[in-house]
Amino acid sequence: MTEIYLKRRGNLYTVRAKGHAVERADVCAAISTLLYTLAGYLANCPEVLLRKQRLLPGDAAVEFGGGKAARMAFDMITVGFLQLEQAAPGALRVTVREG
C-alpha cells in the first residue's frame, strides 16, 4: 500500500508518497504520473517556489509555496489522489491535513 500525505499550511504545501501499491502496477503508474506531473508543473511555473523535490521509487516528497498557482496545483493533485483512492481501495491511503 502507498501512503499519500498532503498538507496545506498557509501558502506552503507538502505532498509525500511512501511505499508501493503491491500487485497493482496500474495504481503505481497512476501515482507516479500524478507526482511527475506536479513536479513538472512546479518546475516550469515561475509563480511557484519549489522548496524540495525527491522522486524516488517508493519515496517521494514535493514541498512548494506561492500564491494562486501553488494553491491550484495543490488542489488539483489532492483531487487526483482522492479519486484514485476511491477507484483503488486498499492500494493507497490518502491523508489530507490543513494547518
C-alpha positions in Angstrom: 0.0 0.0 0.0 1.1 3.5 -0.8 0.6 6.2 1.9 -0.1 9.6 0.4 0.2 12.6 2.7 -0.9 16.1 1.6 -0.6 19.2 3.8 -1.6 22.8 3.4 -0.2 25.3 5.9 -1.0 28.9 4.7 0.8 29.3 1.4 3.1 26.2 1.9 2.2 22.8 0.5 3.6 19.3 1.1 2.9 16.2 -1.0 4.5 12.9 0.1 4.2 9.3 -1.1 5.7 6.3 0.7 5.5 2.6 -0.2 4.3 0.7 -3.2 0.9 -0.4 -4.3 1.9 -4.1 -4.3 0.2 -6.2 -7.0 -1.3 -3.0 -8.6 1.1 -1.8 -11.3 -1.7 0.4 -12.7 -2.0 2.2 -9.3 1.8 2.6 -9.0 1.8 4.1 -12.5 -1.1 6.5 -11.7 0.7 7.7 -8.5 3.9 8.2 -10.4 2.1 10.1 -13.2 0.4 12.4 -10.7 3.7 13.1 -8.9 5.8 13.7 -12.0 3.0 15.9 -13.5 3.0 18.0 -10.3 6.8 18.2 -10.3 6.9 19.3 -14.0 4.3 21.9 -13.4 6.1 23.4 -10.4 9.5 23.4 -12.2 8.0 25.4 -15.1 5.8 27.8 -13.2 7.7 31.0 -12.2 4.9 31.9 -9.7 5.7 28.9 -7.5 8.7 28.4 -5.2 9.8 24.8 -5.3 11.4 24.2 -1.9 12.1 20.4 -2.1 11.7 17.7 -4.6 12.6 14.0 -4.2 11.2 11.5 -6.6 12.5 8.0 -5.8 10.7 4.7 -6.2 8.6 4.2 -3.1 9.7 7.5 -1.5 8.6 10.9 -3.0 8.3 14.3 -1.5 7.5 17.7 -3.0 7.3 20.9 -1.0 6.4 24.2 -2.5 4.9 27.6 -1.8 3.3 30.5 -3.5 0.0 32.1 -4.3 -2.8 31.2 -6.6 -0.8 28.9 -8.9 0.6 26.9 -6.0 -2.9 26.6 -4.4 -4.4 25.4 -7.7 -1.7 22.8 -8.2 -2.2 21.5 -4.6 -6.0 21.4 -5.0 -5.6 19.5 -8.3 -3.2 16.9 -7.0 -5.4 16.4 -3.9 -8.4 15.7 -6.1 -6.4 13.3 -8.2 -5.2 11.3 -5.3 -8.6 11.2 -3.6 -10.2 10.0 -6.9 -7.5 7.3 -7.2 -8.1 6.2 -3.6 -11.8 5.7 -4.4 -11.0 3.8 -7.6 -8.5 1.5 -6.0 -9.4 0.9 -2.3 -6.7 -0.8 -0.4 -4.0 0.1 -2.8 -3.3 3.6 -1.4 -4.4 5.6 1.6 -4.7 9.4 1.3 -4.4 11.8 4.3 -5.1 15.5 3.8 -4.2 18.0 6.6 -4.8 21.7 6.9 -2.7 23.9 9.2 
